[in-house]
Amino acid sequence: MAEALILDSEAVHSLARATERAVLAVRARAILTVAYERRALVRVPAPVLAEVCRGHRFDDAVNHLLHDRGIVVSDLSRTIAQRAGELLYRSKLSSKYAIDAFVVATALEFETAIIATGDLDDIRRLAAPFRQIRTLEI
């Protein structure tokens, strides 16, 4: 298995709409550059798209990001969905945090993973038991 960089909704939004989020975009681009230099796989869990997509008129920037940079959308499998539910249960979090749990569950599909996030506290809480996951704040 390879190393992966997992992008949460804040990371995707920052990269897709760099002019609106200049400081965050710089951080996100730096993280993405290091991932490419390390030949890491770059993934966006499919449920993240529900947080960043708002209809055809608004989605061009996200679609451009996903088509032009070698960033792959990871499908939501039954295994990942059930693992996310278990993460929520173990962390004593409600389904309000489901997208964050999907992000962490996707990271667990890889030998090692870095999650680029704008929601550091919740992601760290969900990922705490797993040494193979590191987090970087956008």
Backbone bond lengths (Angstrom), bond angles and torsions (degrees), N, CA, C in turn:
res aa  C-N    CA-C-N  psi(-1)  N-CA   C-N-CA  omega(-1)  CA-C   N-CA-C  phi
1 M - - - 1.463 - - 1.527 110.37 -
2 A 1.290 115.25 153.34 1.455 121.58 -176.67 1.525 111.13 -102.64
3 E 1.312 113.94 168.74 1.457 120.58 172.68 1.521 108.08 -79.05
4 A 1.324 115.90 148.24 1.465 119.59 -179.04 1.513 110.95 -135.35
5 L 1.313 114.20 149.39 1.461 122.71 168.58 1.513 105.42 -108.08
6 I 1.316 116.50 122.37 1.457 122.46 179.34 1.534 107.41 -105.57
7 L 1.311 116.25 127.22 1.465 121.36 -179.36 1.521 110.04 -101.62
8 D 1.326 116.23 127.17 1.467 119.15 174.43 1.527 108.79 -88.41
9 S 1.308 116.41 -176.22 1.461 119.98 -174.13 1.531 112.72 -63.02
10 E 1.305 117.86 -37.93 1.470 119.95 179.36 1.522 110.63 -66.05
11 A 1.318 117.47 -38.93 1.468 120.72 177.65 1.521 110.84 -65.11
12 V 1.323 117.28 -45.89 1.461 120.95 178.95 1.524 110.16 -62.61
13 H 1.311 116.18 -46.71 1.466 120.38 -179.29 1.525 110.76 -61.16
14 S 1.321 117.46 -41.87 1.466 121.42 -179.82 1.519 111.93 -64.59
15 L 1.327 116.84 -40.89 1.461 120.47 179.30 1.528 111.73 -72.03
16 A 1.315 116.75 -39.28 1.465 120.72 -176.90 1.522 112.53 -73.82
17 R 1.299 116.21 -33.90 1.469 120.74 -176.57 1.529 110.40 -121.57
18 A 1.315 114.01 57.58 1.467 121.38 -173.99 1.523 113.31 -58.54
19 T 1.309 118.58 -35.17 1.464 119.88 -177.99 1.521 111.75 -69.46
20 E 1.321 117.28 -28.41 1.464 120.91 178.96 1.525 112.36 -81.75
21 R 1.313 117.04 -23.04 1.461 122.20 -173.78 1.525 109.42 -133.10
22 A 1.309 116.87 60.94 1.464 122.40 -169.55 1.528 114.09 -55.97
23 V 1.316 118.10 -51.29 1.467 120.68 -177.28 1.522 110.79 -65.01
24 L 1.326 116.61 -44.81 1.459 120.25 179.15 1.524 110.97 -65.14
25 A 1.307 116.72 -36.54 1.464 120.87 179.95 1.521 110.91 -64.43
26 V 1.319 117.45 -38.82 1.466 120.73 178.33 1.522 109.88 -61.82
27 R 1.321 117.23 -45.88 1.468 120.81 178.29 1.527 110.91 -62.37
28 A 1.324 116.02 -46.55 1.462 120.44 -178.27 1.526 110.57 -62.68
29 R 1.329 117.87 -42.16 1.461 120.69 178.85 1.517 111.64 -64.63
30 A 1.334 117.26 -38.10 1.465 120.68 178.35 1.534 110.76 -63.55
31 I 1.317 116.42 -42.83 1.465 120.82 178.07 1.523 109.98 -64.13
32 L 1.314 117.06 -43.04 1.461 121.99 179.88 1.532 110.71 -63.81
33 T 1.311 117.23 -41.15 1.466 121.54 178.73 1.515 111.29 -61.25
34 V 1.312 117.04 -45.14 1.470 120.48 178.39 1.529 110.13 -62.81
35 A 1.310 117.12 -40.93 1.471 120.42 177.96 1.522 110.46 -59.57
36 Y 1.316 117.50 -45.07 1.466 120.88 178.93 1.523 111.14 -64.04
37 E 1.337 116.89 -40.75 1.463 120.31 178.27 1.527 111.71 -62.17
38 R 1.328 116.05 -33.98 1.472 121.19 179.75 1.527 112.13 -87.10
39 R 1.328 115.58 1.43 1.466 122.43 -179.11 1.530 112.25 59.63
40 A 1.310 113.96 33.80 1.470 119.80 176.91 1.527 109.37 -77.07
41 L 1.302 114.99 150.94 1.460 120.62 172.51 1.521 107.56 -76.18
42 V 1.304 117.71 142.35 1.462 121.10 179.16 1.526 107.37 -115.62
43 R 1.332 115.12 123.88 1.459 120.93 -173.84 1.526 111.57 -130.37
44 V 1.319 114.26 146.45 1.463 122.72 171.96 1.526 105.88 -122.00
45 P 1.330 118.15 115.86 1.468 118.98 176.20 1.532 110.10 -60.88
46 A 1.321 117.09 135.56 1.470 121.44 -176.99 1.533 113.33 -50.71
47 P 1.339 119.78 -40.97 1.470 118.64 -179.36 1.532 114.07 -61.20
48 V 1.325 117.72 -22.73 1.468 120.95 177.44 1.527 110.32 -60.81
49 L 1.326 116.41 -32.41 1.463 119.54 -179.22 1.525 111.82 -61.30
50 A 1.324 116.89 -28.15 1.474 119.88 177.64 1.524 111.56 -64.99
51 E 1.323 116.77 -25.62 1.465 120.01 179.46 1.526 112.96 -88.09
52 V 1.334 117.71 -21.54 1.465 119.07 -175.26 1.526 114.29 -111.41
53 C 1.302 117.80 -15.33 1.470 120.94 -179.31 1.524 109.99 -97.92
54 R 1.325 115.66 136.95 1.464 120.91 -176.97 1.517 112.79 -134.58
55 G 1.305 116.70 22.77 1.456 119.96 179.96 1.513 111.27 114.54
56 H 1.310 115.21 158.16 1.458 122.41 -172.97 1.530 113.19 -48.62
57 R 1.298 116.95 -45.06 1.469 121.15 -176.22 1.531 112.54 -61.32
58 F 1.331 117.05 -29.78 1.462 121.17 -175.28 1.528 113.87 -102.10
59 D 1.313 117.25 -8.73 1.462 120.70 -169.52 1.522 115.10 -93.66
60 D 1.315 118.82 -2.20 1.464 120.38 -177.16 1.523 112.58 -56.54
61 A 1.314 117.85 -43.00 1.468 120.66 -178.12 1.531 111.13 -64.78
62 V 1.320 116.98 -40.76 1.464 120.71 178.20 1.518 110.01 -66.87
63 N 1.314 117.13 -45.56 1.468 120.45 179.29 1.527 111.68 -62.01
64 H 1.307 116.95 -39.55 1.467 121.27 177.07 1.531 110.17 -61.14
65 L 1.303 116.96 -45.84 1.465 121.67 178.43 1.530 110.87 -58.90
66 L 1.304 116.02 -45.72 1.462 120.27 -175.82 1.529 112.57 -72.54
67 H 1.322 118.63 -22.62 1.463 121.09 -178.26 1.515 113.15 -93.69
68 D 1.315 118.11 -25.87 1.463 119.99 -169.80 1.520 116.14 -105.77
69 R 1.297 119.84 -5.61 1.458 118.99 -171.65 1.521 114.87 -122.99
70 G 1.309 118.27 13.18 1.458 119.27 -179.67 1.515 113.20 71.42
71 I 1.308 116.30 20.96 1.458 121.64 177.60 1.526 107.16 -92.22
72 V 1.320 115.87 127.15 1.459 121.09 -175.07 1.526 109.82 -110.40
73 V 1.312 116.03 136.41 1.461 120.92 174.73 1.524 107.88 -82.12
74 S 1.325 116.21 124.43 1.466 122.09 178.07 1.515 108.80 -88.41
75 D 1.309 115.39 123.31 1.462 120.19 178.80 1.523 111.21 -64.57
76 L 1.305 115.01 152.54 1.465 121.26 176.98 1.531 107.98 -88.48
77 S 1.310 115.46 107.31 1.464 120.81 178.71 1.522 109.78 -92.69
78 R 1.293 114.93 166.84 1.459 119.97 176.25 1.536 110.36 -60.01
79 T 1.321 117.00 -41.72 1.466 121.18 -179.86 1.520 111.22 -60.05
80 I 1.322 116.46 -46.62 1.470 120.19 -179.91 1.522 110.20 -65.50
81 A 1.319 117.77 -42.12 1.464 121.20 -179.65 1.531 110.98 -62.45
82 Q 1.310 116.78 -43.77 1.464 119.30 -179.74 1.523 111.13 -69.49
83 R 1.321 116.54 -37.55 1.470 119.56 176.92 1.531 109.79 -63.76
84 A 1.327 117.50 -39.06 1.464 120.84 178.00 1.525 110.67 -61.74
85 G 1.319 116.82 -41.97 1.462 119.96 177.07 1.519 111.69 -61.17
86 E 1.312 116.18 -40.72 1.469 120.30 177.87 1.529 111.01 -65.05
87 L 1.337 116.59 -40.25 1.468 120.11 177.38 1.523 111.21 -60.98
88 L 1.323 116.43 -42.76 1.467 119.85 177.78 1.520 110.68 -61.29
89 Y 1.315 116.42 -43.98 1.465 120.94 -179.52 1.531 110.67 -62.49
90 R 1.330 116.59 -48.99 1.477 120.70 -178.86 1.528 112.00 -62.62
91 S 1.310 116.16 -34.03 1.471 120.84 -177.95 1.519 112.76 -88.83
92 K 1.336 115.50 -2.39 1.474 121.26 -178.86 1.532 111.29 57.83
93 L 1.334 114.95 44.30 1.455 121.10 178.68 1.523 109.50 -114.34
94 S 1.310 115.93 149.93 1.466 121.18 179.75 1.526 110.58 -81.87
95 S 1.310 115.65 174.59 1.462 120.90 179.00 1.534 111.79 -66.64
96 K 1.302 118.08 -10.30 1.471 121.66 172.83 1.534 110.70 -55.89
97 Y 1.321 116.42 -25.42 1.461 122.64 -177.99 1.529 112.11 -101.43
98 A 1.320 117.03 18.83 1.467 121.08 -175.07 1.528 112.47 -59.62
99 I 1.314 118.19 -42.92 1.468 119.37 -178.17 1.523 110.23 -62.15
100 D 1.326 116.92 -42.31 1.465 119.94 176.58 1.527 110.64 -61.04
101 A 1.320 116.90 -40.09 1.466 120.88 178.50 1.529 110.96 -65.26
102 F 1.337 117.78 -37.64 1.467 120.42 176.26 1.530 110.51 -63.95
103 V 1.318 116.88 -37.59 1.469 121.23 178.37 1.527 109.87 -62.01
104 V 1.333 116.74 -48.77 1.470 120.49 -179.38 1.529 110.54 -66.53
105 A 1.315 117.52 -42.64 1.465 120.70 178.68 1.530 111.33 -61.40
106 T 1.311 117.52 -36.39 1.465 120.79 175.82 1.525 110.33 -65.89
107 A 1.324 117.18 -41.48 1.470 120.96 178.19 1.529 111.53 -60.15
108 L 1.308 116.60 -32.57 1.470 120.78 -179.91 1.525 113.09 -69.79
109 E 1.308 117.64 -10.23 1.465 121.74 176.46 1.532 111.76 -74.19
110 F 1.322 117.09 -10.74 1.459 121.89 -175.44 1.529 110.93 -114.99
111 E 1.331 114.76 155.54 1.461 120.42 179.51 1.525 110.80 -58.71
112 T 1.318 115.80 -46.92 1.460 122.19 173.37 1.520 107.55 -137.91
113 A 1.316 115.35 148.97 1.467 119.03 -179.62 1.521 110.33 -149.87
114 I 1.300 113.62 149.55 1.460 122.48 172.08 1.513 106.35 -117.58
115 I 1.311 116.22 131.50 1.460 120.73 176.47 1.522 107.91 -105.38
116 A 1.327 116.18 119.12 1.460 121.78 174.00 1.519 106.42 -90.26
117 T 1.328 115.86 120.04 1.461 119.75 -170.07 1.523 113.33 -142.73
118 G 1.291 114.68 152.28 1.452 121.79 170.32 1.514 110.70 -100.20
119 D 1.316 116.46 1.09 1.467 123.46 -175.72 1.526 109.09 -123.90
120 L 1.322 115.73 58.82 1.459 122.36 -170.11 1.525 113.85 -57.46
121 D 1.317 118.32 -44.43 1.470 120.61 -175.83 1.524 112.24 -61.90
122 D 1.319 116.88 -48.33 1.471 119.87 -178.20 1.521 111.73 -68.15
123 I 1.323 117.16 -41.90 1.465 120.49 179.13 1.521 109.89 -64.17
124 R 1.307 117.86 -43.65 1.477 120.25 178.32 1.520 111.47 -62.80
125 R 1.292 116.58 -38.78 1.470 119.98 178.42 1.530 110.92 -61.21
126 L 1.305 116.54 -44.25 1.460 121.31 -179.84 1.533 112.12 -70.89
127 A 1.329 116.72 -35.03 1.467 121.24 -175.20 1.522 113.69 -92.04
128 A 1.316 117.88 -4.60 1.470 122.16 -173.15 1.528 114.97 -49.26
129 P 1.317 120.46 -42.55 1.469 119.03 -177.28 1.532 114.86 -72.96
130 F 1.306 118.13 -5.35 1.463 120.26 -169.70 1.525 111.71 -113.45
131 R 1.326 116.27 108.19 1.469 121.69 -178.30 1.524 112.82 -67.19
132 Q 1.327 117.11 -22.52 1.467 119.44 -176.70 1.526 112.51 -79.63
133 I 1.325 116.90 -3.20 1.470 120.53 179.22 1.521 109.67 -111.21
134 R 1.331 114.93 128.20 1.462 121.13 172.60 1.523 107.58 -116.16
135 T 1.301 115.88 158.92 1.464 120.31 -179.84 1.519 110.12 -125.38
136 L 1.311 114.67 145.00 1.460 121.76 174.43 1.523 108.12 -130.75
137 E 1.307 115.76 132.12 1.463 120.11 -179.01 1.522 110.64 -83.64
138 I 1.308 114.71 135.11 1.470 121.41 174.59 1.513 107.42 -81.16
